[in-house]
Amino acid sequence: MIRYRIVGVILILTIIMLSMLIINTLDKVNIVTRTVTQNVQKNSVNINDSLPTSTSLTLSNTSVKTLALPNNSFAKPYVIQSIPESTFKYYRNTVMFEEDPMHIYFVPVKSGYFILNVTGAIIVPPSIYGDLIIVTTSGPMDLTTRTLMYDIGCIYAVNLSNGNVVWSEEFQNQIMTQPIIINGILIVGLGNNQFINCTVRGTGENAIEAINISNGRILWNFTTLGEDMPTPVYYNGMIIEANGNGEVFALNISNGELVWSDNIQSYVSMSSPVLANNVIYFGSAHPYVFWAINAQNGKILWYDNLSEVFNNSALGGLDDSSPAYSNGIVVTSFTIHLNSNFSMYEILIAMNSSNGKILWTLNEGNAPIPPNLESPPPVIYRGIVFHDSPVGILYAVNLTNGKILWTFKTGPTLSNVDIVRNLILIQNSHGTLYILNLKGELIKQIITPVQPGPGNIIVTLNSIILVGINGVIDTIPLQSIFE
């Protein structure tokens, strides 16, 4: 009798262990499994079909480099799942951050449906050219502390149809710029957020790099003292950058030679200039100044010293926020650090683009100071400013007078909204995608595997493309968000 009891106990324990193993395996599968749609008819989508839990794809015909990390570990990009779609080649140039002064990021092209992990943090949105998605990364990120682990950057050219990596190139510093692409020339900036001293940001190799988009080969580079983290702009044959050693400069895109340069004595972190009517607008730090500069010759047209305007308060974020422009008004954001220096107020500000006159400001509330970016980019659509932040509240504000139209609680957010067919898309820092109407009413929310950085969702003709600091690229059928 005792022997039977022992055998029974052993059998029960074995069943329990096998059950736990199966549950653990299913949990791992569910991390990368989502319902997507396909149809046997060409170029169409049917959301009633579902994608297999994984798809094995061969990268034998690609030029993919293994990422070598300082601790001798290795990581390769890998496709988790894919439904290829017929696409067509797209050759419009990308001239600035998110392609548009209002930050409405729409690319009129079709993509396949896939999930790809490039294993490095994607800080900003990719760009699309030909049949490629060009993705920049900054090495792996510790997602607990939200800090980048190594001074390594990569560019991945990803097939727009199936998610396969066509070529990749590694650099000896982080890449936080969205790719600027002009007639097959790909421009990125290298740099990190460490300080050489109190006025110069960016250690290691800092440079603007020009690359052949067809094969990843370097065409030229221009080294700088400070980081080149902001996405530059293209204007009239020139690449214009504002960087970490307080310099604003223009380079000839053909050969990388210096055309003009200004020393503004105030460093720029992630405030990617917006280009409107031959003028670039951006923010800088220490002191915290907002600038308007002639793109043709570098002449300073006006500036607002917000450190003085706000009585030398402990400011932040102005050098992070990439401004938006519409109808003669430029909008950006910054923060005011509170006495404890552990929390901050998030401030939205609008200025007359011709003379810098401050039109209105809005205090969006307070939040703990995040480890990196404090002020995400604003978006302007039909006379409404949309802005979310680490405070975790999406604001819809009248562009001309700053009046709050409505708010929606999202939770802490670093990214900005995109808008498609009068629906607002916003993704919080945990990856939840909210879909709202223009009145701020929730239509749907979707849990995604993507943890976004300070950039935008890309909307295409048939999909939305999400990218994240956890290295994940996820393309979702556009049709699924309208149901």
C-alpha positions in Angstrom: 0.0 0.0 0.0 2.8 2.4 0.9 4.6 1.6 -2.4 1.4 2.4 -4.4 1.1 5.7 -2.5 4.7 6.6 -3.3 4.2 5.7 -7.0 1.0 7.9 -7.0 2.8 10.9 -5.5 5.6 10.6 -8.0 3.0 10.4 -10.9 1.2 13.5 -9.6 4.5 15.4 -9.3 5.4 14.4 -12.8 2.1 15.7 -14.2 2.5 19.0 -12.3 6.0 19.5 -13.7 4.9 18.7 -17.2 1.9 21.1 -16.9 4.2 23.9 -15.7 6.6 23.3 -18.6 3.7 23.5 -21.1 2.3 26.7 -19.6 5.8 28.3 -19.6 6.2 27.3 -23.3 2.8 28.7 -24.2 3.6 32.0 -22.3 6.7 32.4 -24.4 4.8 31.8 -27.6 2.1 34.2 -26.6 4.6 37.0 -26.2 5.2 37.0 -29.9 1.8 35.8 -31.1 -0.9 38.2 -32.2 -3.8 38.0 -34.6 -3.1 39.5 -38.0 -5.0 39.3 -41.2 -4.5 38.0 -44.7 -6.5 37.1 -47.7 -5.8 34.8 -50.6 -6.6 37.6 -52.9 -3.6 39.7 -53.8 -3.1 43.0 -51.9 -6.1 42.5 -49.7 -6.6 41.9 -46.0 -9.1 39.7 -44.1 -9.0 39.9 -40.4 -10.8 36.6 -39.9 -7.6 34.7 -40.7 -4.8 34.4 -38.2 -1.0 34.3 -38.5 0.9 31.2 -37.4 2.7 31.5 -34.1 6.1 31.6 -35.9 7.5 31.6 -39.3 11.0 30.4 -40.2 12.6 32.6 -42.9 16.0 32.3 -44.5 18.4 35.2 -44.6 21.0 33.5 -46.8 20.9 36.0 -49.6 21.3 39.0 -47.3 24.3 41.0 -46.0 23.6 41.0 -42.3 26.3 41.7 -39.8 26.4 40.1 -36.4 26.3 42.7 -33.7 29.5 42.3 -31.5 29.0 43.6 -28.0 31.7 44.5 -25.5 31.0 41.4 -23.4 31.5 39.2 -26.4 27.9 38.3 -26.7 26.3 38.3 -30.1 22.9 39.2 -31.4 21.3 39.0 -34.8 18.1 40.4 -36.0 15.4 37.8 -36.5 12.0 37.6 -38.1 9.4 36.3 -35.6 6.5 36.0 -38.0 5.7 37.3 -41.5 3.0 37.5 -44.1 4.6 38.9 -47.3 2.5 41.4 -49.3 3.1 42.8 -52.8 4.6 46.3 -52.5 5.7 48.9 -54.9 8.8 51.1 -54.8 8.6 54.5 -53.2 11.2 57.2 -54.0 10.1 60.3 -52.2 12.9 61.9 -50.1 12.8 62.1 -46.4 13.9 65.7 -45.6 13.2 66.1 -41.8 12.0 64.3 -38.7 8.8 62.5 -39.4 8.7 63.9 -42.9 6.2 66.7 -42.1 6.4 70.0 -40.2 3.2 69.0 -38.3 4.5 65.5 -37.5 1.7 63.6 -39.3 3.7 60.6 -40.5 2.0 59.0 -43.5 3.9 57.2 -46.3 1.8 56.3 -49.4 3.2 52.8 -49.9 2.1 49.2 -49.0 3.9 46.9 -46.6 3.8 43.3 -45.6 2.7 42.2 -42.2 5.6 41.0 -40.0 7.2 41.2 -36.6 11.0 41.7 -36.6 13.4 42.0 -33.7 16.6 43.9 -34.6 17.9 43.3 -31.0 18.9 47.0 -30.5 16.9 49.9 -29.2 15.0 51.8 -31.9 14.8 55.4 -30.6 13.2 57.2 -33.5 10.9 56.2 -36.4 12.4 54.6 -39.5 12.2 56.0 -43.0 11.0 54.3 -46.2 12.8 54.4 -49.6 12.4 52.1 -52.6 11.2 48.8 -51.1 13.2 49.2 -47.9 12.5 50.3 -44.4 15.7 51.9 -43.0 15.9 51.4 -39.3 18.5 53.0 -36.9 19.4 51.5 -33.5 21.5 52.4 -30.5 22.5 49.0 -29.2 20.6 47.1 -26.5 18.7 48.9 -23.8 18.2 48.0 -20.2 14.4 48.2 -20.1 14.3 48.3 -16.3 16.3 51.5 -16.1 15.7 52.7 -19.7 19.4 53.2 -20.2 21.4 52.2 -23.3 24.1 49.7 -22.4 26.8 50.3 -25.1 28.1 52.9 -27.5 27.1 50.9 -30.6 24.7 51.9 -33.4 23.4 50.0 -36.4 21.5 50.7 -39.6 19.3 47.9 -40.9 17.8 48.0 -44.4 14.6 45.8 -44.1 12.6 44.4 -46.9 9.2 46.2 -46.8 7.3 43.1 -48.0 8.5 40.4 -45.7 10.7 41.9 -42.9 14.0 40.2 -44.0 17.1 42.3 -43.4 18.8 43.1 -46.8 21.9 44.7 -45.4 23.2 46.1 -42.1 26.1 48.4 -41.0 27.5 48.8 -37.5 29.0 52.1 -36.1 31.0 52.8 -33.0 28.4 55.1 -31.3 24.7 55.2 -30.9 22.3 56.3 -33.7 19.3 58.3 -32.5 18.5 60.1 -35.8 15.7 59.2 -38.1 17.3 58.4 -41.5 17.3 61.3 -43.9 17.2 60.0 -47.4 17.9 62.1 -50.5 18.1 60.5 -53.9 19.6 57.3 -52.6 22.0 59.0 -50.1 21.3 58.0 -46.5 22.3 60.4 -43.7 22.5 59.6 -40.0 24.2 61.1 -37.0 26.3 59.4 -34.3 26.4 60.3 -30.6 25.4 59.5 -27.1 24.0 61.4 -24.1 27.1 61.3 -21.9 28.9 64.6 -21.1 32.5 65.6 -21.9 32.0 68.6 -19.6 29.1 70.8 -18.6 28.8 72.4 -22.0 29.6 69.6 -24.4 27.5 66.5 -24.7 28.5 63.3 -26.5 31.5 61.1 -25.9 33.2 58.7 -28.3 32.9 59.0 -32.1 30.5 61.8 -33.0 29.8 62.4 -36.7 27.4 62.9 -39.6 27.6 59.8 -41.9 26.5 59.6 -45.6 25.8 56.1 -46.8 24.8 54.5 -50.1 21.3 53.2 -49.5 21.6 50.3 -51.9 24.5 48.5 -50.1 25.3 50.3 -46.9 28.7 51.6 -48.0 30.1 54.8 -46.4 30.3 57.8 -48.9 31.7 60.4 -46.5 31.6 61.4 -42.8 32.0 64.7 -41.0 33.3 64.4 -37.4 32.2 66.8 -34.6 33.2 67.5 -31.0 29.7 66.8 -29.6 27.0 64.3 -30.3 24.8 64.4 -33.4 21.6 62.9 -31.9 19.0 65.3 -33.4 17.7 64.3 -36.8 19.1 66.8 -39.3 17.1 68.4 -42.1 17.8 68.6 -45.8 17.6 72.0 -47.5 18.8 73.1 -51.0 21.6 70.6 -51.3 22.7 70.9 -47.6 22.4 68.7 -44.5 21.8 71.0 -41.5 22.4 69.8 -38.0 22.3 71.3 -34.5 24.5 69.3 -32.1 25.9 68.6 -28.7 28.8 71.1 -28.7 26.5 74.1 -29.4 27.1 74.2 -33.1 24.6 74.6 -35.9 26.1 73.7 -39.3 25.3 72.9 -42.9 27.2 70.3 -45.0 27.2 69.8 -48.8 25.3 66.5 -49.2 27.5 65.5 -52.2 30.8 65.6 -50.4 30.3 66.5 -46.7 32.1 69.8 -47.0 31.2 72.5 -44.5 29.0 75.3 -46.0 28.2 77.4 -43.0 28.4 77.2 -39.2 27.1 79.0 -36.1 28.2 78.6 -32.5 25.1 79.1 -30.4 26.9 78.2 -27.1 24.0 75.9 -26.0 23.9 72.2 -26.7 21.1 70.3 -28.4 20.1 66.8 -27.4 17.1 65.3 -29.3 15.4 68.4 -30.5 15.3 67.6 -34.2 14.9 70.9 -36.2 11.6 71.4 -38.1 12.0 73.1 -41.5 9.3 75.6 -42.6 9.5 78.5 -45.1 13.3 78.3 -45.3 13.7 78.5 -41.5 14.7 75.8 -39.0 13.4 75.8 -35.5 14.7 73.9 -32.5 15.5 74.0 -28.8 18.8 73.9 -26.8 20.0 73.6 -23.2 22.2 75.5 -20.7 20.8 78.0 -21.3 17.5 76.8 -22.5 16.9 78.7 -25.7 14.5 78.3 -28.7 16.0 79.2 -32.0 14.9 80.3 -35.5 17.7 80.2 -38.0 17.8 80.9 -41.8 18.4 77.6 -43.4 20.2 79.0 -46.4 23.0 81.0 -44.7 22.8 80.2 -40.9 21.8 83.7 -39.9 20.0 83.8 -36.5 16.6 85.3 -37.1 15.4 85.3 -33.5 15.6 83.4 -30.3 13.7 83.0 -27.0 15.8 82.5 -23.9 13.4 80.6 -21.8 15.9 80.4 -18.9 15.4 84.2 -18.6 11.7 84.2 -19.4 11.1 81.8 -16.6 13.4 83.6 -14.1 16.2 81.1 -14.4 14.1 78.2 -13.1 15.6 74.7 -13.3 14.4 73.9 -16.8 14.7 70.8 -18.9 13.3 69.1 -22.0 13.5 71.9 -24.5 16.6 70.3 -26.0 14.6 67.0 -26.3 11.4 68.1 -27.9 11.2 68.2 -31.7 8.9 71.2 -32.5 6.0 71.2 -34.9 4.9 74.0 -37.2 1.6 75.1 -38.8 0.1 78.4 -40.0 2.8 80.7 -38.7 2.9 79.1 -35.2 5.7 76.8 -33.9 4.9 74.6 -30.9 7.3 72.8 -28.6 7.6 71.6 -25.0 9.9 71.8 -22.0 9.9 71.0 -18.3 10.4 72.9 -15.1 12.2 70.8 -12.4 10.7 71.1 -9.0 12.7 71.8 -5.8 13.3 68.1 -5.1 14.7 67.6 -8.6 12.9 64.3 -8.7 9.8 65.6 -10.4 8.9 68.1 -13.0 6.1 70.1 -14.7 5.5 69.5 -18.4 5.0 72.7 -20.3 3.6 73.1 -23.8 4.5 76.4 -25.5 3.5 78.1 -28.8 5.4 81.0 -30.5 4.9 83.3 -33.5 7.2 81.8 -36.1 8.1 85.2 -37.5 9.3 87.0 -34.4 9.3 84.5 -31.5 6.5 86.1 -29.5 5.2 83.7 -27.0 1.5 83.2 -27.7 0.5 80.8 -24.9 1.8 78.2 -22.5 0.1 75.3 -20.9 1.1 73.4 -17.7 0.2 69.7 -18.4 0.9 68.5 -14.9 3.7 67.0 -13.0 5.5 63.6 -13.2 8.7 62.0 -12.0 11.8 63.0 -14.0 12.4 60.2 -16.5 16.0 58.8 -17.0 16.3 60.2 -20.6 13.9 62.2 -22.7 11.6 64.6 -20.8 9.5 66.2 -23.5 8.1 64.3 -26.5 7.3 66.0 -29.8 3.9 67.7 -30.3 1.7 67.1 -33.4 -0.6 69.6 -35.1 -3.7 68.6 -37.1 -6.5 70.8 -38.3 -5.7 73.6 -35.9 -5.4 71.3 -32.9 -2.1 70.6 -31.0 -1.8 67.0 -29.6 0.7 66.4 -27.0 1.4 63.5 -24.5 4.3 63.2 -22.1 5.6 61.4 -19.0 2.7 62.9 -17.2 0.5 60.4 -19.0 -2.3 62.6 -20.2 -2.9 63.3 -23.9 -3.9 66.9 -24.4 -5.9 68.3 -27.4 -5.3 72.1 -27.5 -6.5 74.9 -29.7 -3.4 76.0 -31.8 -4.1 79.7 -31.8 -5.1 80.3 -28.1 -4.0 77.3 -26.1 -7.4 76.4 -24.9 -7.8 72.8 -23.7 -10.4 71.0 -25.9 -10.1 67.6 -24.1 -7.8 65.2 -22.4 -7.4 61.5 -22.3 -5.4 59.5 -19.7 -2.8 57.2 -21.5 -0.2 56.6 -18.8 3.4 57.8 -19.1 4.3 58.3 -22.7 7.4 59.3 -24.7 5.9 59.1 -28.3 3.7 61.4 -30.2 0.4 60.8 -31.9 -0.3 60.0 -35.5 -3.6 60.5 -37.3 -5.3 58.4 -40.0 -8.8 58.9 -41.3 -9.6 61.2 -38.5 -8.6 58.6 -35.9 -5.9 59.4 -33.4 -3.2 56.8 -32.7 -1.1 57.1 -29.5 1.1 54.4 -27.8 2.2 54.7 -24.2 5.5 53.6 -22.8 4.3 50.1 -22.0 3.2 49.5 -25.6 -0.6 49.9 -25.3 -2.0 51.5 -28.5 -5.0 53.7 -28.0 -7.3 54.6 -30.9 -9.4 57.7 -30.3 -11.7 59.8 -32.4 -11.1 63.6 -32.8 -13.4 64.2 -29.7 -11.0 62.2 -27.5 -13.4 59.3 -27.2 -11.8 55.8 -26.9 -12.6 53.6 -29.9 -10.2 50.7 -29.2 -7.0 49.8 -27.4 -4.5 47.1 -28.5 -1.8 45.5 -26.5 1.4 45.4 -28.6 4.8 43.9 -28.2 6.4 47.3 -28.9 7.7 49.7 -26.3 8.1 53.0 -28.2 10.7 55.7 -27.9 10.3 59.5 -28.7 8.9 59.2 -32.2 5.9 58.4 -34.3 3.9 55.5 -35.7 4.2 55.2 -39.5 0.9 55.0 -41.3 1.0 53.4 -44.8 -1.8 52.6 -47.3 -2.4 49.2 -45.7 -0.7 49.1 -42.3 0.7 50.9 -39.3 4.3 50.3 -38.4 5.3 50.3 -34.7 9.0 50.4 -33.6 10.4 50.3 -30.1 13.3 50.6 -27.7 13.0 46.8 -27.1 14.1 46.4 -30.8 10.7 45.2 -32.1 9.2 46.3 -35.4 5.5 45.3 -35.7 3.4 46.0 -38.8 -0.3 45.8 -38.1 -3.1 45.7 -40.8 -4.7 49.2 -41.0 -8.0 47.5 -41.5 -7.9 46.0 -38.0 -8.0 49.4 -36.2 -11.2 50.4 -37.9 -13.3 47.5 -36.8 
